[in-house]
Amino acid sequence: MIEKKLPELLLLERLIEEGRPHLEVGTACTVSAGGRALPVYALALGNPDPAVPAVGFFGGIHGLERIGTQVLLSFLQSLLARLRWDHVLHQQLAAVRLVFMPLVNPGGMWNSTRCNPQGVDLMRNAPVEALETVPFLLGGQRYSARLPWYRGALGAPMEAESRAVCEVVERELLPRDFSLALDCHSGFGLRDRIWFPHAHTTTPIAHLADIGALEDLFSQSHPNHNYVFEPQSRQYRTHGDLWDYLYLNAIGRGERVFLPLTLEMGSWLWVKKNPTQLFSRLGMFNPKPIHRLQRVLRSHTVWLDFLARAACGAQHWLPRGADRSARQASALERWYRP
């Protein structure tokens, strides 16, 4: 049954077996769907020393958006294959910690729903309230689990999957002087976007200069990329954003830098090229033709690999002093001025 319903979980478990010499594997939590107990795996490779930087890769938070999980599994598969021969990669992993939660919501993926089996949207589930107006329903609602974007009952604890993400981030990323997180989604717009906090307010984040420096670094290193970098609030605001919650927790921990990012793959382009996908729930969020799927899996590897390299060299590009002030002003002008 799992082989037919969740090929992503089957592939993940195969990669775990193949990568045993290199991977640290844990089960962050277990959820129930379809009469099955489904594990939420957390994997890590590279240097566990808290003195080195780390990057966390997360996917499958929305069960309909299988492409996010597939992108991360493709990248992980590539890393494990390269470890058999790539001496430079071994050197890189001595200087960085890579953490993977490729399938955060296996119950939602099993059920082919955006939400988890309890009907909760895990990206509206954190205890963060928007400071400005949010779109009706889309911004998060507590009316009913029968409606989309349900946050969960007021005062209820976070869902097990949300807590699992928080625990992995707090254990693996936040104790370090520098860390990045990338959460892979699909379903918005005609362009692939890199979103950064905030989602609950239009107020710029404290590390806006660092985000600007990271984007400049990527654009200089890969000048032909097609990503749009922007704060999520530029498109819409939400209650309960998980990454806002973790970022706000992180900035209370001194001088450490934690930059959570979201890869929002532009699925409207896939639908535009193949309008019949509109008649499939999965088609709204995932490329259907095999050649397009292969192109998507191939294209984002550059971005994922860049993040691992950027974390290794963070001390060389993080802005300081006058450069930091200049980058802050430039980022404000670009993303927050009318």
Helices and strands as residue ranges (DSSP letters): H 2-5, H 7-18, E 24-33, E 36-46, E 54-59, H 66-82, H 87-93, E 97-101, H 106-111, G 122-124, H 160-168, I 169-173, E 178-186, E 193-196, H 208-221, E 228-231, G 232-234, H 242-250, E 257-265, H 267-273, G 275-279, G 282-284, H 290-299, H 301-312, H 314-317, H 321-335
